Amino acid sequence: MRRHRLTAFGGAQCEILVVGCSHADLSAAVAEVYAFETRLTRFDPRSELSLLNAAAGARVAVTPLLEELLRTALEAHALSDGMVNAAVLPALVAAGYDRTIAEVRRRPALPATGVPVPVPPLDEVLEVGEGWARLRPGAAVDLGGVGKGWLADRLAERLENAVVNLGGDLRALGAGPDGAGWTAGLCDGSAVRVTDAGIATSGRAGRRWAGGHHLVDPRTGRPAPGGPEAVTVVAATALHAEVLAKLVALRGLAEGVPLALARGAERVRSASLEEPAA
């Protein structure tokens, strides 16, 4: 078995484990993670995503990769009843997450302004056509977890017998090193063994800093004040698990777990003072 650990996506810890794969194939997968981040990061004004945000109001030519990710973000918005909303970026910046998480954590806590930033429905501010996209003036998008889940799925499917974990968005595929699948830990301390599944964790416990956290509720434009500290969802793909985990994290266990199970979650676990999910 080969293993490679890396830091990407603004400071997230990532890992790729693979069985029956050449060193060259593993290196190519690692290089693709870095290339993906370079093209779609919001922390570099030269990235394709940042250029799209900067040109809000204009119709902009986009690569097939960005076009697919924008369409995926619209699908995630619909699946989550708007809880996974790429248009949350201005509110996220206003909450203090305006640079990589490592940089945010190094600076002193910023005083809260108390002024929420409205988050419009994504399908009202984003148009995507064949080879082009347009944002409404004043809008900006962050592909965040949707991008990580999408890429984890693509890389695992290419490597065939692998676990690809991109900052908490994980896809496990294949028989694993011993022929019985891959074992993955969940946020409540339990574990699952799978041969084809996506696993994602969301909540307030992840990207925190003095005075705030990254989980902005699109309904209020503010960081979510309550809900479980962490939620892990097991679903068919990493992307599906990512969307449903955020749905539960924002809607809370009582409301969110039934919704997630009805929309394809195979298992939901939580780490909080609330009762464990089913």
N, C-alpha and C positions, 0 to 999 in steps of 0.2 A: 504494500500500500504506500502511496506517495501522499505527502501532506505539504501544503504551503500556506503560511499565515501572512497576511498583509493588512495594511491600514489604508482605507479608501473612503470615499463618500463623506468628505469633511471630517474625518477622524474616526470613522467606524472600524471596529475590529472585524476582519473577514477571514475566512478559512476555506480552503478547498481540499478535500480528501478524495482520493480516487484509487480504484483498483484496476489493474490490467491496462494501464495507460502509459504511454511513453513520456519521458521527461519533456520532449518537445511539445507534445499535446498539452501537458499541464502548464508549461511556460506560455503557450499561446493563449490559454484560458486566463491566466494571470494578466497577460498583456492586454487582453480584451477588457478586463475590469478597469484597468487604468485608462484605456482609451475611451471607454464609455463615460467614465467620470469626467475626463477632460472635455468631452463634447457637451455634456449635459449638466455640469455643475452650475449652481447659481452663485458660487463664490468667486468665479473668475469672469470679469466683464467681457472677455474675449470668447467665451464659450458660445456654442450655437444657441443654447437656451437663453443665455443672458442677452444675446443680440436680438432674439425674438422679443424678450421682455422690453428691451430698450426701444424697440420699434412699434410699441403698442399703438394701434390705430391704423397701421399700414398693413397691407397684404405682403407677406414675406415668403420668399422661397425657402423651403425646408428640405432636409435630406430625408430619404426613406426611413431612417432610424427615428428621427425626431417626429416625423409624421405618425409613425406607428405608436410611439410612446404617448403622443397627444391623444390619439384615438383611444388608447388604453386608459388614459386618465379619464376620458369622458365615460367609458364603460364602468370604471370603478366608481365614479360619481353616481351613476345610475344605480348600480348594485347596492351601494351603501346608503341610499336615500339622501345623498348630499353630504354625508359625514366625511367621506374621503374626497376632498375638494382641493385640486391643485391650485385654485385661485386664492388659497389662504396665504400666499407668500407675503403680501403687504402687512397682514395682521401678525404673521410670524416675525417679521422684521421689527414691527412696533413692540412686540413682546420682549425683544432683546436678542433674538436669534438672527443677527445680521451678519455674522461671520462664522467660521468653523467653530464647532463646539469647543475645541481646545482653546481657541482664542477667547470665546465668550467666557469660559470658566476662569481664565486668568485675570480678567478685569474686575474691578469692584462692582458690587451690585448697583444697578441703576434704579432710581426712584420710579415707582409706578406712576404712569400718567393718569390712570383711571379712565382714559378715553378709549373705548373699543374701536377697532377698525372694521367696518362692515365687510363681510365676505359674500360676494355675489355668487349665485349658482354658476358653476363652471360653464354649463351649456348656454348661458346668457352672455358670456364674455369671450368665448373661444369658438372660432370657426376653423375647421380643418378641411382642406380640399386635396386633390391629387397634386402633391408637390408643393403645397403652400399652406400657410396658416395665418390667422389674423386674431389679435387680441383687441378687445375694446380699449379705448384710451383710458389710462389709469390702472388697468389690470396688469397682473404679472403672475406667473405660474412657477411652481416648484414641483418637480416630478418625484422627488424624495423616495418614499417607500415603494410607490408604484414602480419606479424604475429599478430599484433593487430587486423586488420580487420578480419582475419580468426577466431581468438578466440572470438571476439565479436559476430560473426555469430553463432558459435557453442553454446555459452552460452545462447544467446537469444532463439535459437530454443529449447534448453533443458528446459528453464524456461517458455516458451510459451507465457506469457503475460508480457512482460518486455522491458525495455530499458537498453542496455549495452553500455556504453560509455567508451572506453579505449583510453584515451589521444587524443580524436578528431576523432576516428574511432567508429562509433555508429551504432548499429542495433536496430531498434524498431520493435516489433512484438506483435500483439494482440490488443484487444479492449481498452486497457488502463484503467485508474481508473474510467472513467465515461461512458465507453462503446462506445465512439466515436473515439478511437484511441489515439495516443500519439502526443503531440506537441513538435517540436524541432526547435530551433533557427538556422538560417543560418548566414554566416559571414557578410552579408550586412544589418543585422538587421531585415530581414523578418523572417517568420516562416512557417513551414508546419505541417499539421496534417496527420499522416500516421498510417496504421495498419500493414504494412509489408514493410519495406524499410531500406536500408543502407544509411547512411549520413556520409561523411568524408570531412574534411577541410585540405588543404595543402597550402604551400606558405612560403614566407620569413618572415612573421610576427610572426611565432610561436617560434621555438627554436633558439633564437638569443642570441648573447653575444658580448662583446666589440670586435669589429674587424671582426665579421663574423656571419654566420648563417648556418643551417644544410642542406639547399636545394642545393645539389651539382648537377650540370648538367653533366650527363655522357658523353656528347659530347665534353666537354672541360676539365673535371676533376677539375673544380673550382666551388665555390658557384655561383649560378645564379645571374648576376648583375642586371637583370631587371625582367619584368613580374609583374603580380598582387601581391599585398601584401598577399592576402589570396583568396582562391577559395574553395567553398563548392559545392560538387556534391551529388545529390540524385540519387540513383540507386537501383537495386534489392537487393543487399547485401552490408554489410560494406566493404568487401574485394573489390568488384567491384567498389564501390564509392571511396575507397582509391586509387586504381590504376588510375582511370580516373581523380581524383582531382590532383594528381601529374603530370599526363600527361598535363593537362591544365596549371598548375602552371609553368611548364618548357617550354612548347611550346608557351605560351601566349594566350590571349583570342581570337584573330582573327584566329589563326591557330588551337588552341587546342579545343575550344568549338565545332566547327563542328565535329571534330574527336570524342570527347567524346559523343556527341549526337548520332552519327552514331554507336557507340559501346555500347550503352545501357544506357547512362545517361538520367534520367528523367527530371532533372532540374540542371542548373549550375548557381551559383551566385558568384559574386566577390566583394571584398572590396579593392579598389585601385582608382587611378586617371583615369584608363581606363574606357571606357563605360561599363555599366552593361551588363552582358551576358544574353542570352535568357532563 
